[in-house]
Amino acid sequence: MGYGKQLHIFPRDLLARIAYYVVVDEDGGAGHPACLVPFYLSCRTIYQAISFANNPQLYKELFLATFDFKAMLRRFSWMALHLTKKKSKVFHLFDDPRTWAADYRGRWETSRRLRHVARYGRINVEGSESEVWLMGLDGKNMPFLFKHCKFRQAFTIYYREVLLQESLLPGYPTDSGEKALAAWCSLYAGIDMIGEDTPEEVDEKIFLFRPYVFACAKYDVTYASWRISRLPLCDPDCKDHSVDPAIRSKAMVYRRFGYLWRRVPPHFILAVYILFLRLLERQPDRVGLRTGGTTFSRTPFEANMPGIFSSYKIIHSYQHDQEWQRNTACQDPHTGQGLPVTAYRGSIQGFWRGKFLFYDFTLYRQILGGNMRGVYTGMFAEQEVEMELKETLVKVKKDQVGGDGQLLHAGFKDMEDMDEAVKFTAQGYGHRLAQDNEEDEEGWTKEILITGTGRTCWGRARIRGRVRTWDGLINMALAYDSDPSARWLWRGYLHTGGFLIGRWRDCFTPDHMRGYEGAFGMIRAGEAFYPDHFPKHMENTLGVDHASLQVAQPIPSDISSYPSQPTNGSDNVIQSQQ
């Protein structure tokens, strides 16, 4: 009798090793576990030796051969260090092979469901699994998604059957965590060009994006209201919270490694801003840009080069760590611990290039007054922007975080000379400078201040800003040399790939009312999505084309006719929020 008929007499460990190499080839490439079925059926002894229930160690090893895992270990260690309560026992999740085995089976089940979506055109899978895989790319997850999950085909179905279909319903479309995961996945998987095969499809896509981009009053883009400087609002053990809908937990529940987890999805609207800016560059003739937009001044060599938002690169897992940490630590403005004070230290300083979008003031006022048609059909303009930013880390008392000036001026007091104001802020704004690794004294903390210069078609702007430590929200006040009284507040978040995405806002409208707002997006020089052919420093650029200023005019200081729009969407008379 040959050895082929006596496998059942082999030791269990050897049978498991044979099963492993049935799935994994000699080069380390892992295939589908369905190839184990004949081995299962060969005899009862072999089945009992390698079955899922009896040998979780085998399936842990198959997981490690099939999927990227370093990011998970790194992020779980971060959670244990930063989010575990003092004196509590740390749960070592990955010590148990059963947790790996459970996730191995769960991922293949998700793969089957995604293939089902691609084949039959019916949506029956959540986006959380794909988003988790794309934030852990180290070489294995991306091929798995496209080969075994038919990810491009499945996303195409989701785009057509969910996103496009909802855009045809009356009223404004909804914002959801599921959409957020789909949008960010399309960007980081490099498939955001889906739905652009014909001019008609491009028009549909523009129609879909418009309300998310231009109806700023309808959609939130922050983890907690931008009007709150100090977070969290409550002690960690507090149970009795405000019922204010603007201050609520936005966490989603998902299953990983046999357990339920909670995490806030990255913002859908901010992803749409990036996708729309990329679409503008791919389809400039069909977007409906109003004349008067500006461009970067370019040399003849740069004239036909791709735009600032044209690049795509695979982002490795370590570059997603900060985003993952924020989505984990900033779930609830009331009790969420938030990020370490210096989480974004070094991520802001440098040269930035990008664009901002807007309707003219009259049309935007009509939209706030209920003109929904204007959102879908109004002409808009884009403007180029360049910024050179510098960080200053200072020591502040905890009750002084956020500054002592107006909220619309990023917490800074006015000074007659803006050059002196920027210099004073860069020197610490009266606070003592701090070192990154310096321990805080009782009652003290650190804060990142921002200074710099910007350029748009309106000319040069002086910039002062700060970072809200809890979630990394960046607030920058811009004052133009051409009209120092014209102030603008830019607020946004850093995102993987070098993006700074958010909204600009006028400073004439009180902060508790809906202001004149629009989207902006920038990319820092040297980051993954920054095109190599663009300048890396402000002094190396030719600036912004000032040829046409007819659209890009500051709003008038007399805003008595501006509609009163409460931040809570009520039609009642505006009441200042305390």
Residue, then its C-alpha position, 0 to 999 in steps of 0.5 A: m500500500g502506497y503512502g498516498k493511501q495512508l495519510h491518515i496515519f501521519p501525525r496531526d501536525l504533519l497533516a496540517r502542514i500538508a494542508y497548508y501547502v495544498v493552499v499555499d504554493e512554493d512562492g508563498g502565494a495563497g489560493h482559495p481554501a476550497c482546494l482543501v475540500p478533497f483533502y477533507l473528504s479523504c477520510r474522517t481522521i484527516y478531517q478531524a485533524i485539519s477541520f476549522a474547529n479542531n485546528p485553528q492554528l492551521y487557519k491562522e497560518l493560512f490567514l498570515a499567508t493570504f492577507d496583510f496583517k502587520a497594520m493590525l498588530r501595529r494598530f492594536s498595540w496603539m489601542a492597548l497603549h492609548l485607549t486602555k484605562k489605567k490599571s485595567k488588564v490588556f486583552h491580548l486579542f491575537d494570542d488566540p489562533r481562533t481569532w485569526a481563524a474566525d477572521y479568515r473564514g469571515r473574509w472569504e465569506t465576504s469575498r463570496r458575497l462581493r462576487h455575488v454582487a458582481r455576478y447578479g447585480r444585487i447589493n448584499v454586503e457592507g463596505s466595512e470589510s473592504e475599507v479595513w483591507l484597503m487601510g492595511l495594504d502591504g502587498k496582499n490585500m489589493p490583489f485579493l480584493f480584485k482577484h477573489c472579490k471582483f471589487r471593481q465590478a462590485f463597486t460598479i454595481y454599488y455606484r449604479e444601484v445605490l448612489l445613482q438611484e438615490s440621486l434621482l429621488p426627491g430632496y437632497p440625498t443622504d449622507s451615510g457611513e456606508k457611502a463614506l466607506a465606498a467613496w474612500c475605497s474607490l479613491y484608494a483602490g484607484i477605481d474612482m473613474i467608474g461611471e465615465d465611459t460616455p458623456e452621458e455617464v459623466d453628466e450623471k456623475i456630476f449630477l450625483f456629486r453636486p449636492y454633496v459638494f455645494a449644499c454645504a448647509k446640509y452636510d456635516v464634515t467634522y467629528a464634533s462641531w467646529r465651534i467647540s475648541r476643547l474636547p471631550l466635553c465630559d469625563p470618561d465615565c459620564k453617562d448623562h449627555s446633551v441631546d444636541p444632534a450636532i454633538r453625537s457619536k457617529a460610530m459604526v459597528y463591524r465584526r472583526f476577529g470574532y468580536l464586534w468593534r466600533r469606529v467612526p467612518p471617515h467623512f463621506i463629504l470630504a471624500v466626495y470633495i477629492l473625487f469631484l476635484r479629480l473629476l474636474e481635471r478629467q472632464p473639464d469640458r462637461v462640468g459647467l465651470r463658470t468663466g473666471g476660474t484661475t490656473f497655476s502659472r506654468t512654464p511651457f514644459e508644464a503646460n500640458m502636464p496633468g493637474i494637481f489632483s491627477s495622481y494615484k499611488i497605492i498607499h501602504s498601511y503605515q500611511h493610514d495609521q493616523e486616520w485609523q487612530r482618529n476614527t477609533a479615538c474620536q467616536d464620541p465628542h462627549t467622552g472620546q479620548g481623542l488623539p495624542v496632543t502631537a499626533y499631527r506634529g510635522s504633518i502641516q508644515g510645508f508647501w501646499r497646492g490645491k483648489f477651492l470651489f464656490y458659487d457666487f454670493t447671490l446664488y449661494r444666498q438663494i440656495l440657503g433660501g431654498n433654491m434647490r434647483g441652483v445646486y444642480t444647475g448653477m454655474f460655479a468657479e474654481q480657484e487655485v491656491e498655494m500655501e506655505l505653512k509653518e508649525t509652532l508647538v506651544k505650552v498652554k493651560k488646558d482652559q486656554v486651548g483654542g485661543d482667546g480671540q474670535l472663533l472666526h479668526a481661529g482664536f486669535k486677537d486682531m492686530e493692526d499689522m498682519d505681518e507682526a501678527v503672523k510673526f508674533t504667532a510664529q514665536g508662540y503667541g505669548h506662550r512658551l515653546a514646547q518640545d515634542n516629547e516634553e511631559d506636560e505639567e498638571g493643568w497644562t497641555k500643548e497646542i500646534l499653532i500655524t502661520g504662513t502665507g497663501r496665494t490666490c487670484w486675490g493676491r497674497a494672504r497672511i495665515r494664522g491658525r491652530v490644530r484642535t488636538w482632539d481630532g486634528l481639525i485645522n482652523m486657519a484664518l486668512a487675511y488678504d493684503s489687498d483688503p485686510s478686512a476681508r477675512w476667511l476661515w479655512r477649516g479641514y482635516l488631513h487625510t492619507g496621501g497628503f490631502l488637506i480637505g475641508r471648507w472655507r467660510d466667510c467671517f462676516t456671518p456670525d459663527h452660530m449662523r450658516g455662512y457663505e461656504g465652499a469646498f477646498g482641497m490641497i495636497r502637500a508637496g512631497e506626499a504620495f498624491y502630489p504630482d512629481h512635476f509640480p514645484k516643491h516650494m513657494e519660491n519655485t512657483l510662478g504663482v497663480d494666474h491673475a488674468s480674470l477676477q470677475v467671479a472671485q470677489p470677496i463678499p460685500s461687508d454689508i450682509s443685511s440681506y443675507p438669509s438667517q439660517p440656524t445651524n440646527g436647520s430650524d426656521n425659528v429666529i436665530q438664538s446665539q448658542q452658549 
